[in-house]
Amino acid sequence: MTPRLSLKNITKRYPGIVANDRVTLEVAPGEVLAVLGENGAGKSTMMKIIYGATQPDEGEVRFDGRPLTLESPAQARELGIAMVHQHFALFDTLSVAENVALGLTKRMSIADISAEVVRLGERYGLQVDPHAVVMELSMGERQRVEIIRALMTNPKLLILDEPTSVLTPQAVRKLFVTLHQLADEGVSILFISHKLDEIRELADRCVVLRAGHIVTSVDPKQETEASLARLMIGDEPPVVREAVGTPGDVIFEICGVTTPGTERVCGTENATLSVRSGEIVGIAGISGNGQARLMALAAGEYRTEPGAVKLFGEEVGTLNTEERRAKGLRYVPEQRLGHAAVPELSLQANTYLTGDDLKKGGFLLQDKAGAFARLVIERFHVKTPDEHKHAGGLSGGNLQKFIMGREILNKPRVLLVNQPTWGVDVGAAAVIRNALMRLREEGAAVIVVSEEVDELFEISDRIAVMYRGHLSPAVPKNQINIEEVGRWMSGLWPGSPLRHAGEENSKGDAR
């Protein structure tokens, strides 16, 4: 059978690094091929070459047996190659339907596109409002837009770069059913994921990329998650440390805060939460249920009335982010590029964004900032030539490590983190989780929002759930299990003001 895609000796160099080094592989029609590798191993570069977003320095690409030279993604889409990007390729100021239109090769009216977005969303569990402006959407909702847009092109080859990183388990299950159906119909699928259980479930074959080389090809169903992790890292992955120490006094509080949402952005409804020193509180929930607004008001990006937010017993609801940062509170938002980091600036320059001690009297302390950036790179194993690399040039996982390291190494007294390990490999995830545990041991109060429920159970002392702007009580993790958290994610916790409505919805879903 003629391979759907064939790469032969593909090489791509950047200043100071060889991203792909003589990569050779084939993908058959209807095959699901997983590509596994650490952050910075060259996976995304290889996918961009196949999609026409980057041109190789050497080597040959063939598609359906014919030599392929792509100058742009538009050419790739014309041939039947679609890609879901790790860094979402969406225009913030356009609607969902308008963004989808830009990725289609055939002309459709906005009304027809909107109807198709709704139909595909309902069919595959990827619901999103086609009329919503992208800047109003959470990261999980944006990921749904990317996937729907790719599916609407009826591709012959579908490239998925971390497609499930901020999807709920229910959405992932439905997506996998869809991908299996597409494969049965002859669509070839290239699947990048750091979630080893997903690779074992979905892929027919798995190639392991390390430092730009393909080092092996295996049947993932014959491997364990531990053996796949060893193949990826080339060593045993680090172990997440156990919690040590007893939490102390409450040092951060959100006191019954209600903030208005918009037609498409969920606000908060009487949200109450307290966190003690030496404690990690995890917040679970389906993306778009008010987590982003909760974290923004906690961090100072969204002001509240006096008395609504307290830090060390002091009212800070009217203070901005810089003022709260001066008091020991730091924040890692879920959107890496454009919110947590400026893509066009170097890593060193990005340290100035939150490094208050890197500025003095209106001057930037370049030597101190350079040393700090190098420390973050070293401690969090960020793969980059140096601190002068611009942030947008890093892989998603490496940028996430840098952003997390930047805030953690500033020794916060209170740390707010939204999706701490989004898009990072298992080794890097363990490094980040261990750093959070170390902060806990040093007496910091940490709030973690994550759609990885397993992650919350691994690092949290207490777990709460958000649903439609309402926040459940935070209960000790040994008093709740994953299945119960799943029910709470539909608003079904004891005493919830939405419990009756949630039970009715649950019955409707079952029907």
C-alpha positions as CSV (number, residue, x, y, z in Angstrom):
1,M,0.0,0.0,0.0
2,T,1.3,3.4,-0.9
3,P,2.0,5.4,2.3
4,R,-0.3,8.4,2.8
5,L,2.7,10.3,4.1
6,S,6.4,9.6,3.8
7,L,9.3,11.6,5.3
8,K,12.9,10.8,4.3
9,N,15.9,12.4,6.0
10,I,14.1,15.5,7.1
11,T,16.4,18.0,8.7
12,K,15.6,21.4,10.1
13,R,18.1,23.7,11.9
14,Y,17.6,26.8,13.9
15,P,20.4,29.0,15.4
16,G,22.0,26.9,18.1
17,I,19.8,23.8,17.7
18,V,19.0,21.0,15.2
19,A,15.2,20.6,15.7
20,N,14.9,17.6,13.3
21,D,17.9,15.5,12.4
22,R,17.4,13.1,9.4
23,V,13.9,12.1,10.4
24,T,12.5,9.2,8.4
25,L,9.0,7.8,8.8
26,E,5.9,6.6,7.0
27,V,2.2,6.8,7.8
28,A,-0.3,4.4,6.1
29,P,-3.9,5.3,5.1
30,G,-6.1,4.8,8.1
31,E,-3.2,4.6,10.5
32,V,-3.1,6.4,13.8
33,L,0.6,7.2,14.5
34,A,1.6,8.7,17.8
35,V,4.7,10.8,18.1
36,L,6.1,10.8,21.6
37,G,8.9,13.0,22.9
38,E,10.0,15.4,25.6
39,N,9.3,19.1,25.3
40,G,11.7,20.4,22.7
41,A,12.4,17.0,21.1
42,G,11.3,18.4,17.7
43,K,7.7,17.1,17.4
44,S,6.0,20.4,16.6
45,T,8.7,21.4,14.1
46,M,8.1,18.1,12.2
47,M,4.4,18.7,12.2
48,K,4.8,22.3,10.9
49,I,7.0,21.0,8.1
50,I,4.3,18.5,7.1
51,Y,1.7,21.3,7.3
52,G,3.7,23.7,5.2
53,A,4.2,26.3,8.0
54,T,7.9,25.6,8.0
55,Q,10.2,24.4,5.2
56,P,12.9,21.7,5.8
57,D,16.6,22.4,5.2
58,E,17.1,18.9,3.8
59,G,15.1,15.8,3.0
60,E,12.0,14.8,1.1
61,V,8.3,14.7,1.9
62,R,5.9,12.6,-0.2
63,F,2.1,12.6,0.0
64,D,0.2,9.7,-1.5
65,G,3.4,8.7,-3.3
66,R,4.1,12.0,-4.9
67,P,6.8,14.5,-3.9
68,L,5.4,17.3,-1.9
69,T,6.8,20.8,-1.6
70,L,4.6,23.1,0.4
71,E,4.9,26.9,0.6
72,S,2.0,27.5,3.0
73,P,-0.6,25.8,5.1
74,A,-3.2,26.9,2.6
75,Q,-1.6,24.6,0.0
76,A,-1.6,21.8,2.6
77,R,-5.3,22.3,3.3
78,E,-6.0,22.1,-0.5
79,L,-4.4,18.7,-0.6
80,G,-6.3,17.4,2.4
81,I,-3.9,18.0,5.3
82,A,-5.4,19.6,8.4
83,M,-3.7,20.5,11.7
84,V,-4.8,21.3,15.2
85,H,-2.1,23.5,16.7
86,Q,-0.7,23.4,20.2
87,H,-0.5,27.2,20.2
88,F,-4.0,28.0,18.9
89,A,-4.0,29.7,15.5
90,L,-7.1,31.8,16.1
91,F,-7.9,35.5,15.8
92,D,-9.1,36.9,19.1
93,T,-11.3,39.6,17.7
94,L,-13.2,37.4,15.3
95,S,-16.1,35.1,16.0
96,V,-15.8,31.3,16.1
97,A,-17.6,31.0,12.8
98,E,-15.3,33.6,11.2
99,N,-12.2,31.8,12.4
100,V,-13.5,28.5,11.0
101,A,-14.2,30.2,7.7
102,L,-10.5,31.3,7.4
103,G,-9.4,27.6,7.6
104,L,-11.8,26.2,5.0
105,T,-10.8,25.6,1.4
106,K,-14.4,25.8,0.1
107,R,-16.7,28.8,0.3
108,M,-19.5,28.6,2.9
109,S,-21.8,31.3,4.3
110,I,-21.3,32.3,7.9
111,A,-24.8,31.0,8.6
112,D,-23.9,27.5,7.1
113,I,-20.6,27.5,9.0
114,S,-22.4,28.3,12.3
115,A,-24.9,25.5,11.7
116,E,-22.1,23.0,11.0
117,V,-20.2,24.1,14.1
118,V,-23.3,23.5,16.2
119,R,-23.9,20.1,14.5
120,L,-20.3,18.9,14.9
121,G,-20.1,20.2,18.5
122,E,-23.2,18.3,19.5
123,R,-22.1,15.1,17.7
124,Y,-18.6,15.0,19.1
125,G,-19.1,16.7,22.5
126,L,-17.2,19.8,21.5
127,Q,-19.9,22.4,22.0
128,V,-19.0,26.0,21.4
129,D,-21.1,29.0,20.4
130,P,-20.3,29.9,16.8
131,H,-21.2,33.5,17.4
132,A,-18.9,33.9,20.4
133,V,-15.8,36.1,19.9
134,V,-12.7,34.1,20.5
135,M,-11.2,36.5,23.1
136,E,-14.2,35.6,25.3
137,L,-13.5,31.9,25.3
138,S,-11.5,29.8,27.7
139,M,-8.6,27.7,26.5
140,G,-10.7,24.6,26.5
141,E,-13.3,26.2,24.3
142,R,-10.6,27.5,22.0
143,Q,-9.3,24.0,21.6
144,R,-12.7,22.8,20.6
145,V,-12.8,25.5,17.9
146,E,-9.5,24.3,16.5
147,I,-10.6,20.6,16.4
148,I,-14.0,21.5,14.8
149,R,-12.3,23.6,12.2
150,A,-9.9,20.7,11.3
151,L,-12.8,18.2,11.1
152,M,-14.7,20.5,8.7
153,T,-12.0,20.3,6.1
154,N,-12.7,16.5,5.6
155,P,-8.9,15.8,5.7
156,K,-7.0,12.8,4.3
157,L,-4.3,13.5,6.9
158,L,-5.1,15.0,10.3
159,I,-2.3,16.3,12.5
160,L,-3.2,16.7,16.2
161,D,-0.6,18.6,18.4
162,E,-1.7,18.1,22.0
163,P,-5.4,18.1,21.1
164,T,-6.7,17.0,24.5
165,S,-4.5,19.2,26.8
166,V,-7.5,21.2,28.1
167,L,-10.4,19.0,27.2
168,T,-12.6,17.2,29.8
169,P,-12.4,13.4,30.1
170,Q,-15.9,13.2,28.6
171,A,-14.9,15.3,25.6
172,V,-11.7,13.2,25.1
173,R,-13.7,10.0,25.0
174,K,-16.0,11.4,22.3
175,L,-13.1,12.8,20.4
176,F,-11.4,9.4,20.4
177,V,-14.6,7.7,19.0
178,T,-14.5,10.3,16.2
179,L,-10.8,9.7,15.5
180,H,-11.4,5.9,15.3
181,Q,-14.2,6.5,12.9
182,L,-12.0,8.7,10.7
183,A,-9.3,6.1,10.7
184,D,-11.7,3.4,9.7
185,E,-12.7,5.7,6.8
186,G,-9.0,5.9,5.6
187,V,-8.0,9.1,7.3
188,S,-4.4,9.0,8.5
189,I,-3.8,10.6,11.9
190,L,-0.6,12.0,13.4
191,F,-1.1,12.4,17.1
192,I,1.2,14.2,19.6
193,S,0.4,13.9,23.2
194,H,2.2,13.7,26.6
195,K,-0.7,11.7,28.0
196,L,0.6,8.2,27.8
197,D,-2.7,6.6,28.6
198,E,-4.2,8.3,25.6
199,I,-1.4,7.1,23.3
200,R,-1.9,3.5,24.5
201,E,-5.6,3.8,23.9
202,L,-5.7,5.6,20.5
203,A,-2.5,4.8,18.5
204,D,-1.7,1.9,16.3
205,R,2.0,2.7,16.4
206,C,4.2,5.1,18.3
207,V,7.5,6.6,17.3
208,V,9.7,8.1,19.9
209,L,11.6,11.3,19.1
210,R,14.6,12.3,21.2
211,A,16.7,15.4,20.5
212,G,15.5,15.5,17.0
213,H,16.1,11.8,16.2
214,I,13.6,9.0,16.0
215,V,15.0,6.5,18.4
216,T,12.4,3.7,18.2
217,S,9.0,2.6,17.0
218,V,6.7,0.5,19.2
219,D,3.2,-0.9,19.5
220,P,1.9,1.3,22.4
221,K,-0.7,-1.3,23.4
222,Q,2.2,-3.7,24.2
223,E,3.8,-1.1,26.4
224,T,3.0,0.3,29.9
225,E,2.8,4.0,30.7
226,A,6.0,3.5,32.7
227,S,7.9,1.9,29.8
228,L,6.7,4.6,27.4
229,A,7.9,7.3,29.8
230,R,11.3,5.6,30.0
231,L,11.5,5.4,26.2
232,M,10.7,9.1,25.9
233,I,13.1,10.4,28.6
234,G,15.8,7.8,28.2
235,D,15.8,7.3,32.0
236,E,13.4,6.8,34.9
237,P,11.0,9.7,35.2
238,P,11.2,11.7,38.5
239,V,8.8,10.9,41.3
240,V,6.4,13.5,42.7
241,R,7.3,14.1,46.4
242,E,4.8,13.4,49.1
243,A,3.2,16.3,51.1
244,V,5.2,17.1,54.2
245,G,4.0,19.4,57.0
246,T,0.7,20.5,58.4
247,P,-1.1,23.6,57.0
248,G,-1.1,26.7,59.2
249,D,-3.3,29.7,59.4
250,V,-5.5,31.1,56.6
251,I,-3.5,33.6,54.6
252,F,-5.7,34.1,51.5
253,E,-9.5,34.4,51.2
254,I,-12.2,35.0,48.6
255,C,-15.3,36.0,50.5
256,G,-18.6,35.4,48.8
257,V,-17.6,37.2,45.6
258,T,-20.2,37.6,42.8
259,T,-18.9,39.1,39.5
260,P,-21.0,39.6,36.4
261,G,-20.2,37.6,33.4
262,T,-21.2,38.4,29.8
263,E,-23.5,36.6,27.4
264,R,-20.7,34.1,26.7
265,V,-18.2,34.5,29.6
266,C,-19.1,32.9,32.9
267,G,-18.8,35.1,36.0
268,T,-18.8,34.0,39.6
269,E,-21.7,33.5,42.0
270,N,-21.1,33.9,45.7
271,A,-17.7,32.2,45.4
272,T,-16.0,31.6,48.8
273,L,-12.6,30.0,49.3
274,S,-9.8,30.1,51.9
275,V,-6.3,28.8,51.7
276,R,-3.9,28.2,54.5
277,S,-0.1,28.6,54.6
278,G,1.5,25.3,53.6
279,E,-1.6,24.1,51.7
280,I,-2.5,23.4,48.1
281,V,-6.1,23.7,47.1
282,G,-7.1,22.3,43.7
283,I,-10.1,23.5,41.7
284,A,-11.6,21.1,39.2
285,G,-14.3,21.8,36.6
286,I,-15.1,21.8,32.9
287,S,-13.4,24.7,31.1
288,G,-15.6,27.8,30.8
289,N,-17.4,27.5,34.2
290,G,-15.9,30.6,35.8
291,Q,-12.5,29.5,36.7
292,A,-10.8,32.2,34.6
293,R,-12.8,34.9,36.2
294,L,-12.2,33.5,39.7
295,M,-8.5,33.5,39.1
296,A,-8.5,37.0,37.5
297,L,-10.3,38.5,40.5
298,A,-8.0,36.7,42.9
299,A,-4.9,38.0,41.1
300,G,-6.2,41.6,40.8
301,E,-6.9,41.6,37.1
302,Y,-10.6,42.1,37.9
303,R,-11.3,44.4,40.9
304,T,-13.9,43.6,43.5
305,E,-15.7,45.5,46.2
306,P,-13.8,46.1,49.5
307,G,-13.6,43.1,51.8
308,A,-14.2,40.5,49.0
309,V,-10.5,39.4,48.8
310,K,-8.1,39.2,51.7
311,L,-4.4,38.6,51.9
312,F,-2.9,38.0,55.3
313,G,-6.1,39.4,56.8
314,E,-5.8,42.6,54.8
315,E,-8.4,43.8,52.3
316,V,-6.8,43.7,48.8
317,G,-9.9,43.5,46.5
318,T,-9.3,47.0,45.3
319,L,-5.6,46.5,44.7
320,N,-4.2,45.8,41.2
321,T,-1.9,42.9,40.2
322,E,1.3,44.9,40.9
323,E,0.2,45.9,44.3
324,R,-0.8,42.4,45.2
325,R,2.5,41.1,43.9
326,A,4.3,43.4,46.2
327,K,2.5,41.8,49.1
328,G,3.6,38.3,48.0
329,L,0.9,37.1,45.6
330,R,1.8,35.8,42.1
331,Y,-0.3,34.4,39.3
332,V,0.2,32.0,36.3
333,P,-2.7,32.4,33.8
334,E,-3.8,29.6,31.5
335,Q,-3.0,31.5,28.3
336,R,0.8,31.3,27.8
337,L,1.3,33.6,24.8
338,G,0.0,37.1,25.1
339,H,-1.0,36.8,28.7
340,A,1.7,35.1,30.7
341,A,4.4,35.9,28.2
342,V,5.1,38.3,25.3
343,P,6.0,36.1,22.3
344,E,8.1,38.7,20.6
345,L,10.3,39.4,23.6
346,S,13.3,37.4,24.8
347,L,13.0,35.1,27.9
348,Q,15.2,37.6,29.7
349,A,12.9,40.5,28.8
350,N,9.9,38.4,29.9
351,T,11.3,38.2,33.4
352,Y,10.7,42.0,33.7
353,L,6.9,41.4,33.5
354,T,6.7,40.1,37.1
355,G,10.2,40.6,38.4
356,D,9.7,43.7,40.5
357,D,13.3,43.4,41.9
358,L,14.7,43.5,38.3
359,K,13.8,47.2,38.0
360,K,15.1,50.1,40.0
361,G,14.5,53.8,39.8
362,G,13.0,53.5,36.3
363,F,16.0,51.4,35.0
364,L,16.0,47.7,34.0
365,L,18.7,45.6,35.8
366,Q,19.8,43.6,32.7
367,D,22.6,41.7,34.4
368,K,20.4,40.6,37.3
369,A,17.5,39.7,34.9
370,G,19.9,37.7,32.7
371,A,21.1,35.7,35.7
372,F,17.6,35.1,36.9
373,A,16.5,33.9,33.4
374,R,19.4,31.5,33.3
375,L,18.5,30.2,36.7
376,V,14.9,29.5,35.6
377,I,16.2,27.7,32.5
378,E,18.6,25.6,34.5
379,R,16.2,24.7,37.4
380,F,13.3,23.9,35.2
381,H,15.2,22.2,32.4
382,V,14.0,24.7,29.7
383,K,15.3,23.6,26.3
384,T,16.6,26.8,24.7
385,P,19.9,28.0,23.3
386,D,20.0,30.9,25.8
387,E,18.0,33.5,27.7
388,H,17.9,35.7,24.5
389,K,15.6,33.3,22.7
390,H,12.2,35.0,22.1
391,A,9.4,33.4,24.0
392,G,7.3,32.6,20.9
393,G,10.1,30.5,19.5
394,L,9.9,27.9,22.4
395,S,7.8,24.8,22.3
396,G,4.6,25.1,24.3
397,G,5.9,22.8,27.1
398,N,9.2,24.6,27.4
399,L,7.5,28.0,27.6
400,Q,5.2,26.6,30.3
401,K,8.2,25.5,32.3
402,F,9.8,28.9,32.0
403,I,6.6,30.8,33.1
404,M,6.1,28.4,36.0
405,G,9.7,28.7,37.0
406,R,9.7,32.5,36.7
407,E,6.9,32.8,39.3
408,I,8.0,29.9,41.6
409,L,11.6,31.1,41.9
410,N,10.3,34.5,43.0
411,K,9.3,32.7,46.2
412,P,5.6,33.8,46.4
413,R,3.7,33.6,49.7
414,V,0.5,32.9,47.7
415,L,0.6,31.4,44.2
416,L,-2.4,31.1,41.8
417,V,-1.9,28.7,38.9
418,N,-4.3,28.0,36.1
419,Q,-3.3,24.7,34.2
420,P,0.2,24.3,35.6
421,T,1.3,21.4,33.4
422,W,-0.6,22.1,30.1
423,G,1.3,20.6,27.3
424,V,4.4,19.5,29.2
425,D,5.9,16.0,29.2
426,V,5.7,13.6,32.1
427,G,9.2,14.4,33.3
428,A,8.6,18.2,33.2
429,A,5.2,17.7,34.8
430,A,6.9,16.0,37.7
431,V,9.4,18.8,38.0
432,I,6.6,21.4,38.1
433,R,4.5,19.4,40.6
434,N,7.6,18.9,42.9
435,A,8.3,22.6,42.8
436,L,4.7,23.3,43.9
437,M,5.0,20.8,46.7
438,R,8.3,22.4,47.7
439,L,6.6,25.8,47.9
440,R,3.9,24.2,50.0
441,E,6.6,22.9,52.4
442,E,8.1,26.4,52.6
443,G,4.7,27.7,53.9
444,A,3.2,29.2,50.7
445,A,-0.5,29.0,50.0
446,V,-1.2,27.6,46.5
447,I,-4.4,27.5,44.4
448,V,-4.3,25.3,41.3
449,V,-7.0,25.2,38.6
450,S,-6.6,22.1,36.5
451,E,-8.7,20.0,34.2
452,E,-6.3,17.1,35.0
453,V,-8.3,15.6,38.0
454,D,-5.5,13.0,38.6
455,E,-3.1,15.9,38.9
456,L,-5.2,17.6,41.6
457,F,-5.4,14.4,43.6
458,E,-1.6,14.0,43.3
459,I,-0.7,17.4,44.7
460,S,-3.7,19.0,46.5
461,D,-4.6,18.9,50.2
462,R,-8.2,19.9,49.5
463,I,-10.2,19.9,46.2
464,A,-13.1,22.1,45.2
465,V,-15.2,22.2,41.9
466,M,-16.6,25.0,39.8
467,Y,-19.8,24.8,37.9
468,R,-21.6,27.7,36.2
469,G,-19.8,30.2,38.3
470,H,-20.6,28.5,41.6
471,L,-17.7,27.1,43.7
472,S,-18.2,24.0,45.9
473,P,-16.7,23.6,49.3
474,A,-13.1,22.6,49.3
475,V,-12.9,19.1,51.0
476,P,-9.9,17.1,52.0
477,K,-8.9,14.8,49.1
478,N,-9.1,11.7,51.2
479,Q,-12.8,12.4,51.7
480,I,-13.7,12.4,48.0
481,N,-12.8,10.3,44.9
482,I,-12.5,11.0,41.2
483,E,-16.0,9.7,40.4
484,E,-17.5,12.0,43.0
485,V,-15.5,14.9,41.6
486,G,-17.0,14.0,38.2
487,R,-20.5,14.3,39.6
488,W,-19.7,17.6,41.3
489,M,-18.5,18.9,37.9
490,S,-22.2,18.8,36.9
491,G,-23.2,20.9,40.0
492,L,-24.2,17.9,42.1
493,W,-22.3,18.6,45.4
494,P,-24.2,18.6,48.7
495,G,-25.8,22.0,49.3
496,S,-25.3,23.2,45.8
497,P,-27.8,25.8,44.7
498,L,-27.7,24.1,41.3
499,R,-28.2,20.6,42.6
500,H,-31.8,20.1,41.4
501,A,-31.1,21.5,37.9
502,G,-27.9,19.5,37.7
503,E,-29.7,16.3,38.5
504,E,-32.4,17.0,35.8
505,N,-29.6,17.7,33.3
506,S,-27.9,14.5,34.2
507,K,-31.1,12.5,33.7
508,G,-31.5,14.2,30.4
509,D,-28.0,13.3,29.3
510,A,-28.6,9.7,30.4
511,R,-31.8,9.6,28.2
